Amino acid sequence: MMNPHSTSWDYVAAMFSYEFQGGGIDYDTLETLHRGDVHEWVEALEHSGLFDRPTIADAEAQWKHRPRLLLDILLLDADEMTRKRCDMAWSSLDRLAPFAQSG
C-alpha cells in the first residue's frame, strides 16, 4: 500500500494539484471522483513516466476504494475557499449517494 507520506504521493500531488488552484473546481469532476471513476487520473500517471506499474496499480486500487484520498491530493495546494467549496460539495455527494445507488 502506498504510504500517504511517501515521495510518490508528493509527485502525484505536484502533477494534479494545479487543476484545483485558484478556485478552478468543476462539480462534474468532483462527481466523477466521488463515484470512484479515477481512470483519467490513473491514465495521467501512466503517461507521465514517473511511476512504475505497481505504484500506479496501488494508487488506482486505493483511489477506487477511497476516492477522497485522490481529492485530498488534488486539493493539497488549493486555497482555503476552494478546499471548503470542495468539502461542501463532497459532503453533499455523500448524502446523495445512497439515493443514486438505489435509483
Residue pairs with C-beta under 8 A, 6 or more apart in sequence:
1 58
1 62
2 8
2 9
2 55
2 58
2 59
2 62
3 9
4 69
8 51
8 55
8 59
9 73
11 50
11 51
12 45
12 59
12 73
13 73
13 74
13 76
13 77
15 44
15 45
15 48
15 50
16 41
16 44
16 73
16 74
17 73
17 74
17 75
17 76
17 77
17 78
18 77
19 74
20 74
20 75
20 77
20 78
20 82
20 86
21 77
21 78
21 79
21 82
22 79
22 82
23 79
23 81
23 82
23 85
24 82
25 82
25 85
25 86
25 89
27 89
30 71
30 86
30 89
30 90
30 93
31 93
32 40
33 67
33 70
33 71
33 74
34 67
34 90
34 93
34 94
34 97
35 67
36 63
36 64
36 65
36 67
38 60
38 63
38 64
38 67
38 70
41 63
41 70
42 56
42 59
42 60
42 63
45 51
45 56
45 59
46 56
51 59
62 69
63 69
63 70
68 90
71 86
71 90
75 82
75 83
75 86
78 86
